[in-house]
Amino acid sequence: MFTLDSRLQQDCLLVGDFPLCRLLLMNDASYPWFILVPRREEVSEIFQLDGADQRQLWQETSLLAETLKDTFAADKMNVATLGNVVSQLHMHVIVRRRDDAAWPAPVWGRQPARPYEDAQIRQIIDKLRLVLTEDFQFAGGLA
C-alpha cells in the first residue's frame, strides 16, 4: 500500500492525483514548486519502476512542466529527482524566473520557506483547474 513520506506530508500541500503520481505543492510561496510522487511502494529510484510506470512518470512530468511553464510564465523549468533526504522517489518540478529569490542558483536551502496564504493556494488551484486534463483528480476539499 502506498504511503507518502512523512517529510513530504509535513512540507507540502496535497493537490491531487495523476494516474500514477500524487501531485504536491511545496509549501513555499517563494516559488511555484511542485512534487510528483509515484504511488508505488518502496521505490527510491526511477529504474525500480516497471517500464510502463517509467513512461507514465515521464509523461506526467512533461505534462506538468509544460503546463506550469505556460501557466506561471517560467523562464526555466527545473526538473529533478534527488532523494538525499527523502528517499521515496519524487520528482521536483519547479518554476524558475530570473527575478526569483534564488536565481540562478538552486532553490534548496536558499532561504527559509515562506508558507502560502489560503488565497494564494486557491489562486494556484484555480489556475491548474483551467489547464489540467480530465485524467487529473483534484484532492477533496480544494477550493
Sequence and secondary structure as in RCSB ss.txt:
>XXXX:A:sequence
MFTLDSRLQQDCLLVGDFPLCRLLLMNDASYPWFILVPRREEVSEIFQLDGADQRQLWQETSLLAETLKDTFAAD
KMNVATLGNVVSQLHMHVIVRRRDDAAWPAPVWGRQPARPYEDAQIRQIIDKLRLVLTEDFQFAGGLA
>XXXX:A:secstr
     HHHHHHEEEEEE SSEEEEEES TTS EEEEEE  TT  SGGGS HHHHHHHHHHHHHHHHHHHHHTT S
EEEEE   SS  S  EEEEEE TTSTTTTS STTSS      HHHHHHHHHHHHHHS TT EE TT  
